[in-house]
């Protein structure tokens, strides 16, 4: 493990990071609730508050790092956003791009075969080049905190899978105050939470196989979000669409865990060598 990772494991506190992230997110939870209750603006303000609240992971990570390591530590944290030089095997770029596309297309196919009428996409698929920078920024301010600050200490303590599950559960709970208003159906709500935990396992898998690159996780996260708006959103098709998406994400997380091993998520079982 790189020396800077060892240093992060020995000094950072995921619990403090989680607590501060939720504290910083609370004003956005309140503003969103007031908007959905038509007490301050209206439900149309919700996406704005969601976009703003995504900065809370990098904000809390920066504050904690500043207190512990000073501005040099904050600089190192922010540099992780563009640590693509860690990705030694360029095949992982293909995996990062193709995995979200494959899961999205399978989800759409399952919905169509089940008789679900798909809604039109929010924006044309051809808009991906314009959208990717925007969603990259949103993913960067999340993953610099989740993966750049919190994941390595958890992984050093619990191993890759358990760390991903812990982080995924916190990540899912972090979204709950928004989902309460966006997804009133309990099945859709539950499916979305399981999908987030499963997706976090996939993000951890990409992270460890791509040289522990935060940039790799940002790109993967951004691709999922880009496809969410450039392909028909199955989460708006009632219960069946979200359940299919959840099942596919969960199945994929189980498969990569079995093939690459729960301890590291980076030791392919049939080759016996770390990627």
C-alpha positions in Angstrom: 0.0 0.0 0.0 1.4 3.5 -0.8 3.0 5.4 2.0 0.5 8.2 1.8 -2.3 5.6 2.2 -0.6 4.2 5.3 -0.4 7.8 6.7 -4.1 8.3 6.0 -5.0 5.1 7.8 -3.1 6.0 10.9 -4.4 9.6 11.2 -7.8 10.1 9.8 -11.1 9.3 11.5 -14.0 8.1 9.3 -16.4 8.6 12.2 -15.5 12.3 12.5 -15.8 12.7 8.7 -19.2 11.0 8.6 -20.5 13.1 11.5 -19.3 16.4 10.1 -20.6 15.6 6.6 -24.1 15.0 8.0 -23.9 18.3 10.0 -22.9 20.2 6.9 -25.6 18.6 4.9 -28.4 19.4 7.4 -29.2 23.0 6.1 -29.7 21.5 2.6 -32.0 18.8 4.1 -34.1 21.5 5.8 -34.2 23.7 2.7 -35.3 20.8 0.5 -38.0 19.8 3.0 -39.3 23.4 3.1 -39.3 23.4 -0.7 -41.3 20.2 -1.1 -43.8 21.4 1.6 -44.2 24.6 -0.5 -43.0 26.7 2.4 -39.9 28.1 0.7 -40.0 28.1 -3.1 -41.3 24.8 -4.4 -40.3 21.3 -5.3 -38.5 22.6 -8.4 -35.8 23.9 -6.0 -35.0 20.4 -4.9 -32.4 19.6 -7.6 -30.6 22.8 -6.7 -30.3 21.8 -3.1 -29.2 18.3 -4.0 -26.4 19.8 -6.3 -25.3 22.1 -3.5 -25.3 19.4 -0.8 -22.9 17.2 -2.8 -20.1 19.5 -1.7 -20.4 18.4 1.9 -18.0 15.4 1.6 -15.1 17.4 0.2 -15.9 20.2 2.6 -15.8 18.0 5.7 -12.7 16.1 4.4 -10.9 19.4 3.8 -11.8 20.8 7.2 -10.6 17.7 9.0 -7.5 17.5 6.9 -6.7 21.2 7.5 -6.9 20.7 11.2 -4.8 17.6 11.2 -2.2 18.3 8.4 -2.5 21.9 7.5 -2.8 23.4 4.0 -0.3 20.9 2.6 -2.6 18.1 3.6 -5.6 19.8 1.9 -3.5 20.3 -1.2 -2.7 16.6 -1.3 -6.4 15.7 -0.8 -7.5 17.9 -3.7 -4.7 16.6 -5.9 -6.3 13.1 -5.6 -9.1 14.4 -7.9 -6.7 14.1 -10.8 -4.5 11.2 -9.7 -5.1 9.4 -13.0 -1.3 8.6 -13.2 -2.1 5.8 -10.6 -4.1 3.9 -13.3 -1.4 1.7 -14.5 -3.6 -0.7 -16.5 -5.5 1.4 -19.1 -8.1 -1.4 -19.6 -9.8 -0.1 -16.5 -10.8 3.0 -18.3 -12.8 0.7 -20.6 -14.3 -1.0 -17.5 -15.2 2.4 -16.0 -17.0 3.6 -19.1 -18.6 0.3 -20.1 -19.9 -1.0 -16.8 -22.4 1.9 -16.2 -23.5 1.7 -19.8 -24.0 -2.1 -19.6 -26.0 -1.9 -16.4 -28.1 0.9 -17.7 -28.9 -0.9 -21.0 -29.7 -4.2 -19.2 -32.0 -2.3 -16.8 -33.8 -0.7 -19.8 -34.0 -4.0 -21.5 -35.5 -5.7 -18.4 -38.1 -2.9 -18.1 -39.1 -3.2 -21.7 -39.4 -7.0 -21.6 -41.5 -6.6 -18.4 -44.0 -4.4 -20.3 -42.9 -1.1 -18.7 -43.5 2.0 -20.9 -40.2 4.0 -20.8 -40.3 7.8 -20.5 -38.2 9.9 -22.8 -34.7 10.8 -21.6 -34.3 14.2 -20.0 -31.6 15.2 -22.4 -30.4 13.7 -25.8 -27.7 11.0 -25.6 -25.6 13.1 -27.9 -25.2 15.7 -25.1 -22.9 13.4 -23.1 -19.7 15.3 -24.0 -21.3 18.5 -22.7 -22.7 16.9 -19.6 -19.7 14.9 -18.5 -17.6 17.9 -17.2 -20.6 19.0 -15.1 -21.2 15.6 -13.6 -17.5 15.1 -13.2 -17.4 18.1 -10.9 -20.4 16.9 -8.9 -18.8 13.4 -8.5 -15.4 14.9 -7.7 -16.7 16.9 -4.6 -18.2 13.6 -3.4 -15.5 11.1 -4.1 -12.7 13.3 -2.8 -14.4 12.8 0.5 -15.8 9.3 0.4 -12.9 7.6 -1.4 -10.1 10.1 -1.0 -10.5 10.6 2.7 -12.7 7.9 4.3 -12.3 4.7 2.4 -8.6 3.9 2.9 -8.8 4.0 6.8 -11.9 1.8 6.7 -10.2 -0.6 4.2 -7.1 -0.8 6.4 -9.3 -1.8 9.3 -11.9 -4.0 7.8 -10.8 -5.1 4.4 -12.2 -3.9 1.1 -15.7 -5.4 1.0 -16.7 -4.5 4.6 -15.3 -1.0 4.1 -17.3 -0.6 1.0 -20.4 -1.8 2.7 -19.9 0.6 5.6 -19.2 3.5 3.3 -22.1 2.5 1.1 -24.6 2.4 4.0 -23.5 5.8 5.2 -23.7 7.1 1.6 -27.2 5.7 1.3 -28.3 7.2 4.6 -26.8 10.5 3.5 -29.4 10.6 0.7 -32.4 9.5 2.8 -33.7 13.0 3.7 -34.0 13.7 -0.1 -35.4 10.3 -1.0 -38.2 10.7 1.5 -39.8 13.3 -0.7 -38.6 12.0 -4.1 -39.5 8.4 -3.5 -42.6 8.0 -1.3 -43.1 4.3 -2.3 -41.3 2.1 0.3 -40.3 -0.5 -2.3 -38.8 2.2 -4.6 -37.1 3.8 -1.6 -35.6 0.6 -0.4 -34.5 -0.5 -3.9 -32.6 2.8 -4.3 -30.8 2.4 -1.0 -29.7 -1.1 -1.9 -28.6 0.2 -5.3 -26.4 2.8 -3.7 -24.7 0.3 -1.3 -24.1 -2.1 -4.3 -22.8 0.8 -6.4 -20.4 1.7 -3.6 -19.0 -1.8 -3.8 -18.4 -1.4 -7.5 -16.7 2.0 -6.9 -14.4 0.4 -4.4 -13.7 -2.4 -6.8 -12.7 0.1 -9.5 -10.7 2.1 -7.0 -8.5 -0.8 -5.9 -8.0 -2.2 -9.3 -7.2 1.1 -10.9 -4.2 1.8 -8.6 -6.3 3.3 -5.8 -7.1 6.2 -8.0 -9.8 8.6 -6.8 -10.0 10.0 -10.4 -11.2 6.5 -11.5 -14.0 6.5 -9.0 -15.0 10.1 -10.0 -15.2 9.0 -13.6 -17.3 5.9 -12.8 -19.6 8.0 -10.6 -20.0 10.6 -13.3 -20.8 8.0 -15.9 -23.6 6.6 -13.9 -25.1 10.1 -13.4 -24.6 11.1 -17.1 -26.5 8.0 -18.3 -29.2 8.6 -15.7 -30.2 11.8 -17.6 -29.3 10.7 -21.2 -31.2 7.4 -21.1 -34.8 6.8 -20.1 -35.0 6.9 -16.3 -36.5 3.6 -15.1 -36.9 4.9 -11.6 -39.9 6.9 -12.8 -41.7 3.8 -14.2 -43.2 2.7 -10.9 -41.9 -0.1 -8.8 -40.6 -2.5 -11.4 -38.0 -0.3 -13.0 -36.1 0.5 -9.7 -36.3 -3.1 -8.6 -34.7 -4.3 -11.8 -32.0 -1.7 -11.5 -31.4 -2.7 -7.9 -31.2 -6.4 -8.7 -28.7 -5.8 -11.5 -26.5 -3.6 -9.3 -26.6 -6.1 -6.4 -25.9 -9.0 -8.7 -22.9 -7.2 -10.2 -21.5 -6.4 -6.8 -21.8 -10.0 -5.7 -20.1 -11.2 -8.9 -17.1 -8.9 -8.6 -16.8 -9.8 -4.9 -16.7 -13.5 -5.8 -14.3 -13.1 -8.7 -11.9 -10.5 -7.1 -12.2 -11.5 -3.5 -13.8 -9.7 -0.5 -10.5 -8.8 1.2 -9.1 -6.6 -1.5 -11.7 -6.7 -4.4 -8.5 -6.6 -6.5 -7.2 -10.2 -6.6 -8.8 -12.0 -9.5 -9.5 -15.5 -8.3 -8.6 -17.4 -11.4 -5.3 -15.7 -11.9 -4.3 -15.4 -8.3 -2.5 -12.1 -9.0 -3.4 -8.5 -7.9 -4.4 -6.2 -10.7 
